[in-house]
Amino acid sequence: MNLPFSVPAADRRLLPEGRFAGPMPWVIAIMMFLTVLAGAGGLGLRRAADGLVSSIGERLTVQIVDANPEFREAQARIAIAALTRQNGVLAVTRVSDEEMQAMLGRLLGEGGAEAELPVPAMIDVDLSPAAYQRRDAIAASIRDVAPSARIDDNATWLSPLANLLGSLKWLALALVVLMTWATAAAVVLAARGALDTHRGTIEVMHLMGATDVQVARLFQRRIALDALFGGAVGFVAAFIVLVGIGSRVGEVGSELVGSAGLAAIDRLLLFALPVAGIALATLVARMTVLRALRKML
Amino acid sequence: MQFDNVGLRYGTGAETLSDVSFTLRAGGFYFLTGPSGAGKTSLLKLIYLAQRPSRGLIRLFGEDVVTMPRERLPGFRRRIGVVFQDFRLVRHLSAFDNVALPLRVAGVEDRDLQQPVREMLAWVGLSDRASARPATLSGGEQQRVAIARAVIGRPDMLVADEPTGNVDPEMAARLLHLFDALNKLGTTLVVATHDIHLLTRIGRAEMMRLDRGMLSDPTGILRYPPRRAEAAADSAQ
């Protein structure tokens, strides 16, 4: 198959309209803009969901809620020692008193944080996947040595959020597919319109012995150039928006929101979208024109 | 080219052409006459493969073109030059590019078609109008461009529908001279015309007449099988 741009210069004049005439390049630009945004959203959400699960999805949080500070401290030390001895425990991190005070300060205000509240001792426990499977046994062993321990599985409260992120990710993918379909439909309409406009020229070319492929090459080149222009404009616009959103995300400072960034491979995938769009538009134009020409003698 | 009991019907209407049978020998010169609405243009469309018949057999260059797959038609069409009654010039192309079109379709490189196109334009007296668009050309000039476009590729067969209808007698004589020269070089010519004077200018030309879609044959030489051949066979016996 010849490349869509490999049409001799003189033959290009056979279709008279100026380049980028009509709404087609701008329709493709809008479609590409929305497709890249949807794609970036989907990829960011996937990365956020993966990061969420890998960072805290296999984590237990142990709270020692004894009101007596001495008993609480003693049970915390015993629980940490017991956890450290367990196989598959990757990290045992005691949340420091300063962090607890700061957290309470954000929740209760500065006055509340200074009150004589019985603040529980909190311990984050990161488990290997194998150890996470026997989390109930690990929890029981902690309760044996620290009776006032409450053990929360982070996945329990994380699950609805992970499900939401997963749904949003699939929604973004569906949007990309729908946008691609809409772009293809727009190309089909544009190709049919162009065929009708140039029917006289096509008939004359046919009667002079032009093959369907020769005629189709003219149209696919035109559509490819429109798609190239529209794809570039749409991608650049979407890139600018994504850079703006990225800087806002950085300002939020949330671990969850911040994890929704794009890796190099994601950026590469986004860059592939306009390239794939050009290829798709060219292919659809070629198929549409060839199918229409087959109905002519 | 051979037509055998060919009929043509557009849609569900009456037959535009009925039981048309004739043979055109390679290198022959044929005039097609008949009143308006007799079916001349329809018959020419069948000849230059713009239309398939509703029935009957058409053989061109030794092959059945009625059942031929459409993918093979371009190769045959390149061997036929056509002068359309309404010229059908591509309106956004210059006279030069219109004349060059058959060569470009055939894959001739741009640098190789400059000289033949300019020579052809000079021959039809349009050298100074090479860059003019059809809309700025007179009817006669458009017709000459159409004729130049039809003959530029040295076709095996030239089909012309009223080729002298819009030109003055002097230009008509020049065009007929061109057709004559092409015919002498081996090109088969089929010219549809109302011009009675044209019919007498080429002594060796044969004539077929269409009337209400039927081929009436005043000379008797064009029927298939030809009467002349039948007569020759009869006399030989």
Interface residues (C-beta under 8 A of the other chain):
Chain A: P8 A9 A10 D11 R13 L14 P16 G200 T201 E203 V204 M205 H206 L207 M208 G209 A210 T211 D212 Q214 R294 L297
Chain B: Y48 L49 A50 Q51 R52 R70 E71 L73 P74 G75 F76 R77 R78 V82 R88 V90 H92 L93 D97 A100 L101 P102 R104 V105 A106 D110
